[in-house]
Amino acid sequence: MHLELRHLRTIKAIHEAGGLARAADVLHITQSALSHQIKGLEDQAQVELFVRRSKPLKLSAAGKRLLDLAHRVLPEVEATELEFTGIEAGHTGRLHIAIECHACFEWLFPVLEEFRKAWPDVDVDIRAGLSFEALSALQKEQVDLVISSDPENLDGVEFMPLFDYEPVFVAAARNPLAQKDYIEAKDFRDQTLISYPVDRNKLDVFTELLGPEKVEPASVRPVELTAVILLLVASNRGVAVLPDWVVREVKYNSDYVTRPLTKDGITRRLYAAIRSDDAAKPYMAHFIRLGRTEPVKLQRR
């Protein structure tokens, strides 16, 4: 038996209309075409779908089985059609984000809160891109956007600039380095550096300062949570280098001091890496706009 969606729609329309003439009007076909369709379906099934000579026209037991099927299948089909229409119009979709820095959560959540209000039908998820290759996952369509400070030349991938930030030195107020106006690489030689547990090539303090100067801190203590890093720093258990949006509050706390790295400071830029094919999606463009404006508010507080 070759059953099509039009057959289910026909059964449902006849049942609701109570006759062929009204059902034909609903389906925008002639009554003759509708009768021919029903006859063909009954010939395939080798059963009658309607009780003949009944008014209004009633379904047979076999017809009721098809009506039950129509009630289950057609809403699913209609919902899928609406979803596809929404995707085509840019109202729905998926935004799975991978981030390559712990500290990005500090500004990402406010961005996503604003994004959620504007795009409630977009499926949002976050993966910390520390245990997998985030950019490779982007190319394989396992994620849809990667937050990164290290743009690469990759086929089919665009790096959209978000905002600039400054990696800032943080220490306890009683640390001897608190007396300095700025921090140099050599200052870390007798300090415990408290940092996130990631590869050094993902940490600004190593890529921008210690690595080029070939300086090693006295020790490195990996800590997962930003709040714990700041707690240890306040206890003078070590020093840290964190993005400026993280230290916006502690720089006014008497337990801490914040200092620029080098006399002129260091500036870095964050990017949103996306697939080129997704660049024109309205919700993706809106996320990029939010990612350029919301974090700046945190930096200015």
Residue pairs with C-beta under 8 A, 6 or more apart in sequence:
1 44
1 45
2 44
3 41
5 73
5 74
5 77
6 37
7 37
7 41
7 66
8 66
8 69
8 70
8 73
8 74
9 27
9 70
9 74
10 23
10 27
10 34
10 37
10 38
10 41
11 49
11 59
11 63
11 66
11 67
11 70
12 67
12 70
12 71
12 74
13 23
13 26
13 27
14 20
14 23
14 34
14 38
14 50
14 57
14 59
15 59
15 63
15 67
16 23
16 26
17 23
17 25
17 26
18 56
18 57
19 55
19 56
19 57
20 31
20 34
20 35
20 38
20 57
21 31
23 34
24 30
24 31
24 33
24 34
27 34
38 49
38 50
41 49
42 48
42 49
45 62
47 60
47 62
48 60
48 62
48 63
49 59
49 60
49 62
49 63
49 66
50 57
50 58
50 59
50 60
50 63
51 57
51 58
51 59
51 60
59 66
59 67
83 92
86 92
86 121
87 93
90 281
90 282
90 283
91 119
91 121
91 282
91 283
92 121
92 122
93 122
93 123
93 281
93 283
93 284
94 122
94 123
94 144
95 115
95 122
95 123
95 124
95 125
95 144
95 145
95 283
95 284
95 287
96 123
96 124
96 125
96 126
96 127
96 142
96 143
96 144
96 145
97 108
97 124
97 125
97 126
97 127
97 143
97 144
97 145
97 146
97 147
98 126
98 127
98 128
98 129
98 132
98 134
98 137
98 138
98 143
98 145
98 146
98 147
99 105
99 108
99 126
99 127
99 128
99 129
99 134
99 146
99 147
100 129
100 130
100 134
100 146
100 147
100 148
100 149
100 150
100 202
101 147
101 149
101 196
101 198
101 202
101 243
102 128
102 130
102 196
102 198
102 224
102 225
102 226
103 196
103 226
103 242
103 243
103 245
103 246
104 147
104 270
106 226
106 243
106 245
106 246
106 298
107 245
107 294
107 295
107 298
108 126
108 147
110 294
110 297
110 298
111 287
111 290
111 291
111 294
111 295
112 124
112 126
114 290
114 294
115 122
115 124
115 283
115 286
115 287
115 290
116 124
118 283
118 286
119 283
119 286
122 283
127 134
127 137
127 143
129 137
129 143
129 146
129 147
130 198
130 202
134 143
134 146
134 148
135 146
135 148
135 152
135 154
135 157
135 273
137 143
137 146
138 144
138 145
138 146
138 157
138 273
138 274
138 275
139 154
139 155
139 156
139 157
139 275
141 275
144 274
144 275
144 278
144 284
145 272
145 273
145 274
145 284
145 287
146 272
146 273
146 274
147 162
147 270
147 271
147 272
147 273
148 159
148 270
148 271
148 273
149 204
149 268
149 269
149 270
149 271
150 201
151 159
151 271
151 273
152 159
154 273
156 275
156 276
156 277
157 273
157 274
157 275
157 276
158 273
158 274
158 275
158 276
158 279
159 271
159 272
159 273
160 271
160 272
160 273
160 274
160 279
160 288
161 269
161 270
161 271
161 292
162 269
162 270
162 271
162 272
162 288
162 291
162 292
162 295
163 269
163 270
163 291
163 292
163 295
163 296
163 299
164 267
164 268
164 269
164 270
165 243
165 244
165 245
165 267
165 268
165 269
165 270
165 295
165 299
166 243
166 244
166 260
166 265
166 266
166 267
166 268
167 204
167 205
167 208
167 241
167 242
167 243
167 244
167 261
167 266
167 268
168 241
168 242
168 243
168 244
168 247
168 251
168 258
168 259
168 260
168 261
169 177
169 183
169 239
169 240
169 241
169 258
169 259
169 260
169 261
170 230
170 233
170 239
170 240
170 241
170 242
170 247
170 250
170 256
170 257
170 258
171 177
171 178
171 233
171 236
171 239
171 240
171 256
171 257
171 259
172 178
172 233
172 234
172 235
172 236
172 255
172 256
172 257
173 254
173 255
173 256
173 257
174 236
175 236
175 239
175 257
177 183
177 187
177 191
177 239
177 257
177 259
178 257
178 259
180 187
180 259
181 259
181 263
182 259
182 260
182 261
182 262
182 263
182 265
183 259
183 260
183 261
183 262
184 262
185 209
185 210
185 212
185 213
185 215
186 213
186 215
188 205
188 210
188 215
188 216
188 217
188 218
188 239
189 215
189 216
189 217
189 218
190 218
191 217
191 218
191 238
191 239
192 217
192 218
192 219
192 220
192 221
192 237
192 238
192 239
193 205
193 217
193 219
193 220
193 221
193 238
193 239
193 240
193 241
194 221
194 223
194 229
194 232
194 233
194 237
194 238
194 239
194 240
195 203
195 205
195 220
195 221
195 222
195 223
195 229
195 240
195 241
196 203
196 222
196 223
196 224
196 229
197 222
197 223
197 224
200 206
200 207
200 211
201 207
203 241
204 241
204 243
204 266
204 268
205 241
205 261
208 261
208 266
208 268
209 215
209 241
209 261
209 262
209 266
210 216
210 217
219 238
221 232
221 237
221 238
223 229
223 232
226 242
226 246
229 240
229 242
230 240
230 250
230 256
232 238
233 239
233 240
233 256
234 253
234 255
234 256
241 261
244 299
245 295
245 298
245 299
247 256
247 258
248 298
248 299
248 301
249 301
250 256
250 258
251 258
260 266
270 295
272 287
272 288
272 291
274 284
274 288
278 284
279 285
